[in-house]
Amino acid sequence: MKDFDLTGKTCIVTGAGRGIGRGMAEGLARHGAFVVLAGRTRATLEETAHAIGGNSMVFTADVAQEADVVSLRDAVLARSGKIDVLVNNAGVNAIFKGIERTSLQEWQQIIDINLTGVFLCCKHLGGAMTQGGSVINVSSVAGHGGLPRSVPYCASKGGVELLTKALALDWAKRGVRVNTLAPGWVDTDLTHGLLGHDVHGQRLLDRTPMGRFATPDEMAGGVVFLASDASAFMTGQSLVIDGGWGAE
Ligand SMILES: NC(=O)c1ccc[n+]([C@@H]2O[C@H](COP(=O)([O-])OP(=O)(O)OC[C@H]3O[C@@H](n4cnc5c(N)ncnc54)[C@H](OP(=O)(O)O)[C@@H]3O)[C@@H](O)[C@H]2O)c1
């Protein structure tokens, strides 16, 4: 277990108030990390802090706002003096419509949060990792292949995949590893409506070899692996956790 121990590490998780981010934050805390819970809604972040039961701090920030990200960095450095792990998890949904009916505003909102948010957090939070570290960008199977009627979402996640590879090259020599974790379908607020849909829900279950959506907690093992010394020689890669979706 020593390789997976995160005792003494300061880990920031964006979008930690619910869904996958909450599952990851709880997993990192179980392995000893001090976890910084970031997101836009204080109440849900505090619920995660309560579930963790100490060894965490809450900070409200919109990842698409540069001033918020800089304030988050300053608050974490004031509290911990360092940043060891950054999990860029905050993200918004595919809108499931054709490009002809997708407005510029809808495109921009998804790109701003899912891609520009990762850029800003890497720049200011990863950039402050002075003693080495690990950046984990939450991508998706939609960053590895197209999904129907999901152009902005797939473009944002594909962008995250290559941002990750490019940054891994730039930061390897300074001891900062940069990888993605790419989930398949996970039952969260983002996907629950889809899972409950008569036609689309069943189609996705049929298309997933394991025949079910993951739980958020099932993303925790992967993030602990990427955050810890267990993955010390891994950078610029994508860890796909998808119930077999990509095997076809
Ligand atoms: N669920 C899936 O099947 C699935 C599959 C592949 C990849 N993913 C990816 O996994 C990540 C988490 O998804 P999820 O399913 O857990 O979604 P979710 O349950 O909707 O949670 C999204 C989280 O992101 C936060 N967030 C959204 N916009 C933000 C912003 N501008 N600034 C800061 N925080 C923001 C939300 O909190 P606030 O609204 O309070 O800020 C919330 O905590 C996303 O990047 C998503 O694309 C999900």
The ligand as an SDF file (V2000), in Angstrom:
LIG
                    3D

 48 52  0  0  0  0  0  0  0  0999 V2000
  -20.8600   11.1060  -15.7950 N   0  0  0  0  0  0  0  0  0  0  0  0
  -20.2750   10.5790  -16.8460 C   0  0  0  0  0  0  0  0  0  0  0  0
  -20.7810    9.5990  -17.4390 O   0  0  0  0  0  0  0  0  0  0  0  0
  -18.9700   11.1230  -17.3540 C   0  0  0  0  0  0  0  0  0  0  0  0
  -18.2940   10.3700  -18.3270 C   0  0  0  0  0  0  0  0  0  0  0  0
  -17.0870   10.8320  -18.8040 C   0  0  0  0  0  0  0  0  0  0  0  0
  -16.5460   12.0080  -18.3230 C   0  0  0  0  0  0  0  0  0  0  0  0
  -17.2240   12.7290  -17.3760 N   0  0  0  0  0  0  0  0  0  0  0  0
  -16.5810   13.9520  -16.8990 C   0  0  0  0  0  0  0  0  0  0  0  0
  -16.4040   13.8500  -15.5100 O   0  0  0  0  0  0  0  0  0  0  0  0
  -16.4380   15.1560  -14.9210 C   0  0  0  0  0  0  0  0  0  0  0  0
  -17.4430   15.1640  -13.7890 C   0  0  0  0  0  0  0  0  0  0  0  0
  -18.7260   14.8350  -14.3160 O   0  0  0  0  0  0  0  0  0  0  0  0
  -19.9460   14.3470  -13.3950 P   0  0  0  0  0  0  0  0  0  0  0  0
  -20.6410   13.3100  -14.1730 O   0  0  0  0  0  0  0  0  0  0  0  0
  -19.4930   14.0690  -12.0230 O   0  0  0  0  0  0  0  0  0  0  0  0
  -20.8430   15.6670  -13.4450 O   0  0  0  0  0  0  0  0  0  0  0  0
  -21.7730   16.3750  -12.3430 P   0  0  0  0  0  0  0  0  0  0  0  0
  -22.3250   15.3690  -11.4030 O   0  0  0  0  0  0  0  0  0  0  0  0
  -22.6770   17.2590  -13.1090 O   0  0  0  0  0  0  0  0  0  0  0  0
  -20.7090   17.2650  -11.5430 O   0  0  0  0  0  0  0  0  0  0  0  0
  -20.0110   18.2770  -12.1890 C   0  0  0  0  0  0  0  0  0  0  0  0
  -19.2210   19.0330  -11.1470 C   0  0  0  0  0  0  0  0  0  0  0  0
  -18.4730   20.0800  -11.8000 O   0  0  0  0  0  0  0  0  0  0  0  0
  -18.7250   21.3040  -11.1080 C   0  0  0  0  0  0  0  0  0  0  0  0
  -18.6400   22.4150  -12.0650 N   0  0  0  0  0  0  0  0  0  0  0  0
  -19.3440   22.5970  -13.2080 C   0  0  0  0  0  0  0  0  0  0  0  0
  -18.9870   23.7360  -13.7990 N   0  0  0  0  0  0  0  0  0  0  0  0
  -18.0370   24.2960  -13.0140 C   0  0  0  0  0  0  0  0  0  0  0  0
  -17.2760   25.4910  -13.0880 C   0  0  0  0  0  0  0  0  0  0  0  0
  -17.4290   26.3650  -14.1000 N   0  0  0  0  0  0  0  0  0  0  0  0
  -16.3840   25.7510  -12.1160 N   0  0  0  0  0  0  0  0  0  0  0  0
  -16.2220   24.8970  -11.0760 C   0  0  0  0  0  0  0  0  0  0  0  0
  -16.9010   23.7440  -10.9500 N   0  0  0  0  0  0  0  0  0  0  0  0
  -17.8020   23.4580  -11.9060 C   0  0  0  0  0  0  0  0  0  0  0  0
  -20.1140   21.1220  -10.5020 C   0  0  0  0  0  0  0  0  0  0  0  0
  -20.2930   21.8970   -9.3410 O   0  0  0  0  0  0  0  0  0  0  0  0
  -20.9720   23.3350   -9.3220 P   0  0  0  0  0  0  0  0  0  0  0  0
  -22.0750   23.3060  -10.3520 O   0  0  0  0  0  0  0  0  0  0  0  0
  -21.4260   23.5060   -7.9320 O   0  0  0  0  0  0  0  0  0  0  0  0
  -19.8630   24.2510   -9.6570 O   0  0  0  0  0  0  0  0  0  0  0  0
  -20.0770   19.6570  -10.1010 C   0  0  0  0  0  0  0  0  0  0  0  0
  -19.4670   19.4790   -8.8470 O   0  0  0  0  0  0  0  0  0  0  0  0
  -16.7740   16.1200  -16.0640 C   0  0  0  0  0  0  0  0  0  0  0  0
  -15.5870   16.6870  -16.5560 O   0  0  0  0  0  0  0  0  0  0  0  0
  -17.4110   15.2040  -17.1110 C   0  0  0  0  0  0  0  0  0  0  0  0
  -17.2860   15.7090  -18.4100 O   0  0  0  0  0  0  0  0  0  0  0  0
  -18.4230   12.3100  -16.8850 C   0  0  0  0  0  0  0  0  0  0  0  0
  1  2  1  0
  2  3  2  0
  2  4  1  0
  4  5  1  0
  4 48  2  0
  5  6  2  0
  6  7  1  0
  7  8  2  0
  8  9  1  0
  8 48  1  0
  9 10  1  0
  9 46  1  0
 10 11  1  0
 11 12  1  0
 11 44  1  0
 12 13  1  0
 13 14  1  0
 14 15  2  0
 14 16  1  0
 14 17  1  0
 17 18  1  0
 18 19  2  0
 18 20  1  0
 18 21  1  0
 21 22  1  0
 22 23  1  0
 23 24  1  0
 23 42  1  0
 24 25  1  0
 25 26  1  0
 25 36  1  0
 26 27  1  0
 26 35  1  0
 27 28  2  0
 28 29  1  0
 29 30  1  0
 29 35  2  0
 30 31  1  0
 30 32  2  0
 32 33  1  0
 33 34  2  0
 34 35  1  0
 36 37  1  0
 36 42  1  0
 37 38  1  0
 38 39  2  0
 38 40  1  0
 38 41  1  0
 42 43  1  0
 44 45  1  0
 44 46  1  0
 46 47  1  0
M  CHG  2   8   1  16  -1
M  END
$$$$
